[in-house]
Amino acid sequence: MTRRIAVVTGSNKGIGFAIVRALCKQFDGDVYLTARDEGRGRKAVENLEKEGLHPKFHQLDITNQESIDNLQKYLKDKYGGLDVLVNNAAIAYKLNDATPFAEQAKFTIACNFTGTLDVCKALLPLIKPHGRVVNVASVGGTWALDKMSPERASKFKSPSLTETELVSLLEDFVNAASDGTHTEKGYPNSAAGTAKAGVIVLTGIQARDLNNDPREDILINTCCPGYVKTDMSSHQGTKTPDEGAETPVYLALLPQNVGQPQGEMLSDKKIVKWR
Ligand SMILES: NC(=O)c1ccc[n+]([C@@H]2O[C@H](COP(=O)([O-])OP(=O)(O)OC[C@H]3O[C@@H](n4cnc5c(N)ncnc54)[C@H](OP(=O)(O)O)[C@@H]3O)[C@@H](O)[C@H]2O)c1
């Protein structure tokens, strides 16, 4: 039997790094720390080696299709698939960033939503029976859903929404942001929140699709790590990165055949209702 394998995106620092640290201690198999920048990634691996841990490294930029394809091929050739995928990588503009909202919306959706989706499109077909997938979102995504106009929210929350329709909604948000009409059209005034709303809704769709998949016992969920002291939060959070990693790691290591949670959003290991 080939070795089991876990991959964490955006794990050269912050919560992703802490997820790799925890998986190195708790997951029975190879754990891949991935980073868009090879130098930062290899340095992070060295830092974990100093703690006596042995993650492996592969480059991955979630906004670069060639990079995604390279990882997909590597996983297929070397392991014949994948057991655990944690989609953690994301960007966030600071509150006082002067970048126009239109640009923030474009780049935030491109990385946090579309990048995550593109990684899923390439790697979900490789997930083996009993595999676990975790999409790291944020309670900011549920707040964004709450702030949408009722009409807009009902589209995002529709139980029959397809992946293609969700992609169109996010594209519409970016277009509306570019001409300043996003709030008029019922979207919230938050690029980060809207992207994470997209990730939460996407996870529900992916779980629904998995119900028609012949592979046995694959669970996919999304979660909020909490307010965590990392570069993203300018180290203002209430949790350490190791504490922030707890819920994503809990979902990544759900025991075999538990059946649930499936397609849910969790915070502090508890389901958060958003629909
Ligand atoms: N911190 C919080 O309070 C908080 C709250 C709610 C949700 N979250 C979520 O938790 C996750 C981790 O956040 P964090 O606080 O650990 O942030 P962070 O410290 O800024 O780390 C983000 C990681 O993502 C990587 N990344 C960014 N763009 C990428 C790309 N295109 N391809 C691959 N990797 C990329 C970064 O790499 P570089 O070093 O190359 O930039 C970095 O490794 C994110 O999904 C975030 O939205 C965080």
The ligand as a Gaussian input file, in Angstrom:
#p B3LYP/6-31G(d) Opt

LIG

0 1
 N       -5.689000      35.095000      11.123000
 C       -6.982000      35.155000      11.355000
 O       -7.432000      35.770000      12.344000
 C       -7.955000      34.465000      10.428000
 C       -9.323000      34.581000      10.694000
 C      -10.232000      33.924000       9.872000
 C       -9.774000      33.165000       8.802000
 N       -8.442000      33.094000       8.554000
 C       -8.020000      32.268000       7.415000
 O       -7.003000      31.352000       7.821000
 C       -6.143000      31.065000       6.704000
 C       -4.703000      31.312000       7.093000
 O       -4.557000      32.672000       7.445000
 P       -3.328000      33.229000       8.271000
 O       -3.878000      34.111000       9.319000
 O       -2.406000      32.133000       8.648000
 O       -2.648000      34.170000       7.161000
 P       -1.123000      34.481000       6.806000
 O       -0.282000      34.420000       8.036000
 O       -1.155000      35.729000       6.015000
 O       -0.721000      33.248000       5.879000
 C       -1.331000      33.086000       4.629000
 C       -0.589000      31.998000       3.874000
 O       -1.183000      31.873000       2.580000
 C       -0.141000      31.960000       1.606000
 N       -0.630000      32.415000       0.305000
 C       -1.158000      33.608000      -0.044000
 N       -1.423000      33.629000      -1.350000
 C       -1.072000      32.410000      -1.856000
 C       -1.098000      31.815000      -3.133000
 N       -1.531000      32.478000      -4.215000
 N       -0.666000      30.542000      -3.259000
 C       -0.224000      29.844000      -2.204000
 N       -0.140000      30.371000      -0.969000
 C       -0.558000      31.628000      -0.800000
 C        0.868000      32.900000       2.218000
 O        2.123000      32.783000       1.545000
 P        3.193000      34.013000       1.482000
 O        4.018000      33.927000       2.734000
 O        3.931000      33.708000       0.246000
 O        2.396000      35.290000       1.415000
 C        0.888000      32.356000       3.636000
 O        1.654000      31.171000       3.704000
 C       -6.632000      31.945000       5.560000
 O       -7.517000      31.206000       4.755000
 C       -7.388000      33.053000       6.290000
 O       -8.339000      33.690000       5.474000
 C       -7.527000      33.714000       9.336000

